[in-house]
Amino acid sequence: AQSVTQLDSQVPVFEEAPVELRCNYSSSVSVYLFWYVQYPNQGLQLLLKYLSGSTLVKGINGFEAEFNKSQTSFHLRKPSVHISDTAEYFCAVRYNDMRFGAGTRLTVKP
Amino acid sequence: EAGVTQFPSHSVIEKGQTVTLRCDPISGHDNLYWYRRVMGKEIKFLLHFVKESKQDESGMPNNRFLAERTGGTYSTLKVQPAELEDSGVYFCASSEDRRYGYTFGSGTRLTVV
């Protein structure tokens, strides 16, 4: 069975600091991996996805994620965050259907 | 192209009443999904349509929930009768190819009082 664990429910950081949002998954088969973002009062927006190929995936808004098969992880990173990055971020794994983690609320402080 | 549209955006109903949520997927997307997020917990899968057929409804919580997709276009999710624990945000998503990411709507925030 697939499952997704987001290790941090809340991550507060200061503006221009780097950030890493952690995601681990469990699956006995190959899966596709995604990060979604939900800004306040909006729907879910796809940040990036890993389907195959290069393990370093670049997405929108300067975010990137690295697929690590041996550690079954897909951590999201950004070298320098902005106030506008304040949102909730969801890691998801897809095999038959999409399964989501519980979300990480990123708060960027000035 | 137009995105996935959901309405209403918010709904407040009393326990025991009926509510119907609607989702209009992106035109041409055969796959349509319903998800729910309750009380800040994880987003949980409810069901998956391929065109007008239910491909997987394993996530539907109980028989108070009924989903339909008329003619393989828009979909409705009816809750009858609503209970307090049904409160949450209901998301709809569609995709052209199941291998890729889904496009989500903005969600319907349902509050049962």
Interface residues (C-beta under 8 A of the other chain):
Chain A: V4 Y32 F34 Y36 Q42 G43 L44 Q45 L46 K49 L51 F90 R94 N96 D97 M98 R99 F100 G101 A102 G103
Chain B: V4 Q6 Y33 Y35 G40 K41 E42 I43 K44 F45 H48 D56 F91 A93 R99 Y100 G101 Y102 T103 F104 G105 S106 G107
